[in-house]
Amino acid sequence: MFTYPKPYHVVVIGAGHAGVEAALAAARMGCQVALLTQNLDTIGQMSCNPAIGGLAKGHVVREIDALGGIMAQNTDATAIQWRMLNSGKGPSVRAPRAQCDKKAYQFRIKNIVESTPNLDLHQGNVTRLIVENDAVVGLETNMGLRLNTKAVILSAGTFMRGLMHVGKQTEKGGRTGDAVSTVSDSLKELGFQVERFKTGTPCRLNGRSIDFSKCERQDGDNPPSLFSYHPEELEKGGDDLFSLNHYSEEGMFHVEQLPCWITWTNSQTHDHIRDNLHLSAMYGGMIEGVGPRYCPSIEDKVVKFADKERHQVFLEPEGRHTREFYINGVSTSLPYSVQLDFIRSIEGLENAEIIRAGYAVEYDYCPPTQLYPTLETKAISGLYFAGQINGTSGYEEAAAQGLMAGTNAALKIQGKDPFILGRDQAYIGVMIDDLVTKGCTEPYRLFTSRAEHRLLLRQDTADQRITPQAREAGLIPDARWKRFEEKRAALFEGAKYIRETAYDGGKLEAWFRRNESRWQDLPEEMQSKFHMEHWGILESDFKYAGHIQRQALQIERMAKQENAPLPADLDYHAISGLKMEARQRFSEIRPTTLGQAGRIAGITPADVAVLSIWLKKRELATGL
């Protein structure tokens, strides 16, 4: 075993969306970082859908951008279509979504990673984590290489003992063409609980074989609903080799959007699937892992929603320079021949040619209740988990976890306080609290309904909510911070101007509530006061001022309980009045605050009251 001569502060295992954000965050904060992947040609690859964002997911991408992450900017640089979902609904549930050029997205991420200071790349497959005195100190790879480090972030995606299924055929791998990782064997040896989940992907078609005249066209928004709060950082004039979109010297955003298409399954499609369910890997008993409830296979849709006569199918282009189409809505593990039959029963796809078959994949994950809110494992100091290893699904959820794990690993090495976002601060905070407090018995996916304070967590205010904390943690460079301060000042001046200016016979605050306001209807004097892009933020702030104030007061009232710290070494079995179940759950989860304790599954308000009384007695006795 050859020991690499350069010691690292952080080693990140896996170069998917979680691994990339983790490595970039730690490197940006001054750590020496190694990114280890089994294939350097697949850094940042979109393994499934060539899209970023969506309901709640779009909020997370904007939060990643507000924290200095790369996903939003990379999306804007390589997208081929943008849409603002729920644009006709309230601002708290509106969310951006974009179709990306799959290869351009991947190549641009790879170039960024390769160009980042403090960040080295290594190709190989981790075989063993090296732990001494309950702390990680290094790892070994299948290439006979040892890397020494102070922290490891494990973000192996679906590759941990991955097993792919097409009908009765199985093949080891977490993605077609890629090998598996055996690192879960090392995790079991270290005492971690390891379980199995399942996910799937649909077939891909050659666009030349699709009859689009029979499908419904779906165009993007014009102007596009960009993700990044700093789109001006995209290379002007398209100098960036891998960017499809760019700003001109005149400040105009140049982009050529491509359409998506919609069609529907029918009774014939459903008959093909029902008649062959026994050949499905999932319904034929080949798969033991639990699949995602909110992204079901076409087999699940036909069986569980038998009353539905049809299901929507989205035809999504994979890029600007390919004819490959992702067929969203028909994830499957049926045999190739059955896939071809049911696909050709769909209107517009009668002559479709499958160029990649759909398949299901089983993989190992570790129940996330084994983690602290920093995403560090409770059992091994310096070992962090991020992404699908924590039971989540989706690029966006993975990227956010990677960024938070990378940040907290760097802060711990630097001897600084951890960076934890609350449920009232960010969807990222909601997700991580859900994972480490409640765990997951099926692949976890974010929704706006998971956030009890979602009116405060709008996608257009992510930078105002969390960029200041990110700056303190060392994630935001000077140039970006200066632009943020300029925007914050402009919003302040805009709000002040609105409060002081009469319009349409009354105060603007009341006018906002009475009218569907439009930027172009405002007096020229007002337009000169603040930018058009700020108008939507101010409009929502004023329209929903009463609701926002009530949520803020509710959070303030709950803050004392929510933030009351619980000792890390608290012996819950020694607290009289707690039920045995509560003692066991508290000992397992080790909640860090009283608020977190109250959200643990199976815990009652009476259990929290006992803890609260114990804390008060301890405070009186010790003065702490």
Helices and strands as residue ranges (DSSP letters): E 2-3, E 8-13, H 17-28, E 33-37, G 40-42, E 51-53, H 57-66, H 71-78, E 79-85, G 91-93, E 95-100, H 102-115, E 119-123, E 126-132, E 135-141, E 145-154, G 157-159, E 163-166, E 169-172, H 183-189, E 195-201, E 204-206, G 207-209, G 212-214, E 216-218, G 231-233, G 236-238, E 246-247, E 253-254, E 260-264, H 267-275, G 277-279, H 298-304, E 312-317, E 324-328, H 336-343, E 354-356, E 359-365, G 368-370, E 383-385, G 388-390, H 395-413, H 427-438, G 448-450, G 454-456, G 459-461, H 462-473, H 478-500, E 502-503, E 506-507, H 508-514, G 519-521, H 524-527, H 532-543, H 545-563, G 572-574, H 580-589, H 594-598, H 605-622
